[in-house]
């Protein structure tokens, strides 16, 4: 049975799925076609249930919970770190009032995290906003630092490897949303999860789940080979920085999110629903 597997063309996802892509682990009776697209595109495709198995933002899962179950393996958790709001001219988060912030997508977990963190409103640029509001502009994640540096926007919400490299570009951190979430809840911040369509047979769901877990475990056990493969997706990072980035998001949380990871995902979406940012999710199904 062929399953289309959607994931981002990033070094951490490449590391995670290397063993599966290269046939180092098997999935009894299943064949995977790897679909590499940015997370916001995968979020949009999941709304239509297009792919049998796909990564989605934790934020986006609120909109697709009726179609997809969450795989307990392959999650990206920010354990005391995560997306950051950075600026070249602002030095304090309070200075964001009335400012324009570049964001990587309205369905990203980074964006929901920023909305939960900010005490005021966050409104689209076209709608204006009051002096206590943040206005935002959506742009590709790999353009955000450039927009901040050039002054096109006052600040930027950065994800992926930008979490490590922003300082090299003269930008300063206003908030680390993963650290803020950890301080508030004692939990890792849920950023991305792997999901599988609910209409697939239960045995297919479990076999796919096991294959993804095996791929992650194999990559961690053969780190040098997996990292060499991941470097082709590292967007110019040094091997040392790519290794650090992979370590942030392919680790024990990725092998299995555990009770704390599941609790964090439930809390993240429940708080989002309570603030009216996402639809309520009555129950999240986890495939072990």
N, C-alpha and C positions, 0 to 999 in steps of 0.2 A: 504494500500500500504506500502510495506517494503522499508525503506531507510537505507542504510548502512551509518553510521555517523562516520567518522574518526577523532580522536583527540588524543593528546599526553597523556601518562600516568603520568601527572604531577599534582601537587596539585592545581594549578590555573584552569586547564581544568576540573579536577575532581569536584572542587567547582562549576564551571560554569554549568556542565551537571548533577550534583547530582539530582536535582529535576526531570529532564527528565528521568534519569536512574532508579529512584526509584518510578516513577509513581505519583509524587506529582503534576505534570502538565500534561495536556492532549494535544494531537495533533489530531484534528478531522480527522479521516480517515487515519491517518498515524501511522506506527509503526517504531521505530528506533532500529537498531542493532548497538551497540557501538563497533567500531573497534579501539583498543588502540595500537598505534604504534608511534615511535619517528617521529619528524616532517620531518626529511630528507627522511624517508621511505614514509611518506604520500605525500611529494612533488613528489617523483618518481612515485608513484601510480597515482597521478593526471595527470601526463604527458600522461598516457594511458586512462584517464577518468574512472578509475576502480570503484570509489565510487561515489554514488549519491550525498552525502553531505560530505565535508571534510575540515578540517583545512589545510591551506598551508601557507608557508612563504610569506610575501609580495613580496619578491624577486622572488619566484617561480611563483607567479601569472602572471608575464610577459610571461611565457611559456605556460600557460594554459588558458589565457583569452578568447581564441576562444571556449573553452569547458565549462567554468564555469563562473557564475555570482557571485558577491560578496554580501554576506549577510551583512546588515548594523549593525547587532548585533553579538557580540562574538569576536570582534577584540582585539588584544593585542597591546596597544599603550604605548610607553615609554615617559611619559610626563616629559621630563627633565632628564630622566635616561634611561638606556638600557644596551645592551651588552658592555662589557669592555675588553680592552686589558690589561693584567696583567703580571707581571714578578717578579722573586725573586732577580735577579741580576741587572736589568736595572732600572734606576730611572727617565728617561726622554724619551719621545716618539722619539726624534731625534736619540736616540741610537738604534732604531729598524733597521736602515739602514744596510743591509747585513745580518740580523738575520733571524732565522727560527721561525715561529709562528705556533702553533697548532690551527686549526680552526675546528668548529663542522660540516662543510658541505658546499659544494660549492654553494648550492641553498638556504642557510639560509639568512635571512635578515641581520643578524650580519655580514656575509661575504661581502654582497653588501655594507653595511654601511662602513665597513673598507676600501673597495676599493674606495669609494667616498671620504673618509676622507684622505687617504694617498696620498701625492703629487706625489709619484713615481709609479713604477710598483709593482704588487704583482703576483709572478709567482710560479708555482708548484715546489716543492723541487727538483724533478728529472730534471727540466730544468735549474737548476742553477739560475743565476741572477747576476746583477751588484752590485756594492758597495752601490748604492742608493736604491736598490730594497729590498722588503721583500720577502722571500721565505716562502711557507706555506706547512704544512702537515695536511691532513684531518684525524681526529680520532673521536671516539665517544665523545660526549660532556662531559660525566661523567669521562673521562680519562684525560681531558686536564690539570686540576690543578696538578694532579699527575705527568704528563709529565714535567710541568714547574718546579715543586719542585725538581724533580730528575735531572734536567739539560738536559733531553732528547731534549727539545726545549728551545729556549731563552725566549719565551713569549707565551701567550695563549689568545685566543679570547673566553671569557666565556659567557654563556647564562644561562637561568633558575635560580635556587637558588644560583648558584655560584656567581651571582651578589651581593649577600648579605654576603656570607661566605668566600670569598677569603682572607680577612684580617685575619681570624682565622688560616690560613695556612701559614702566613708569606709572603704573596704576596702583592705587591703594584700596584696601578692603574696607567697606563700610559695614558689612555684616556677612558672617558665614552662617547660612541658614541651617546647615546640618548641626553646627555647634549650638545654635539657638534652640533647635528642636530637642537635642539631647539634654540641654540644661532644663528645658521645660518638662519633658516627659520621662527622661531617663532611658529613652529608646533610640535606636538608630533611625535615621530619616529614610523612609521608603522612597526610592527614586524611580526604579524600573522593575518590572516583573515580567517573567515569561508566562504566557498563557496558552491554553489549548481550547479548541471549540468544544462546547458542551455536547453537541450533537454527534460527536465521535463515540464509538463504543468504549466502554469503561476499560477493557483490556488494552485498547489502542492508546488511550490516555496514559495508562500506567506504564506501558512499554516506552512511549515517547518520554515520559518523565524520567524513567531509569536511564535512557540513552543520554539525555542532557546531563544528568548527574554524573554518569560515567565519563562524559567528555570533560567536564570541569575537573573532576578528580584526576583524570589522566594528564590533563594539561598542567596542573599544579605539581604532579609527580615528575613531569618532564619539562620543567620550567624553561630551560634554555632553548629547547626546540620550539616550544609553544611561543616563547617571546620572539624568537627569530621570525616566525610566521607573522606574529602580530605587528612587527616593525613595519611591514608593508602597508599597514593601516594607521601608522602613528603620526601622520601629517607633520613630518619634519622634526619630531621629538628626538632627543638623544636617547640612546638605549637606556641610560640610567633613569631618565625622566619617565620614559615609557614603562620601565619596570616598576617605578614608584606608582604610576597611575594604575597599572594593572593590579598592583597590590592593594590599592584602595578599594577596588570594585570586583576583584575576583579573589575570594578568601573564604573563610568558614561560613560567613553569612550567605555566600553564593552557593556553596555546597548544599546547605539547607538553612532556610531563614529561621527555623525553629519557632518556638512559642513567642519569643520576644519580637521577632520579625513579623509574625502574623498579627500580633497585638498592635504593633506600630502601624501596619497597613490599615487595620480597622480604625484605629484612633485618627489617623491622618484623614481618612475619608469621612469619618463621623464628624470631625471638627469642620471640615470643608462643607458638609451638608448643613450643619448647625448655623453656619454663617451665610448660607444660601449660595455658595460658590459651586457646588456640585449637587447632583440629585442624590437622594439618600439610597444607600445600598443595604438592603435588608439582611443579606447573608452573603458571605464570600465563601465559595467552595475551593478548597485546596486539594490538589492531587499529589499524593505522596509517591 
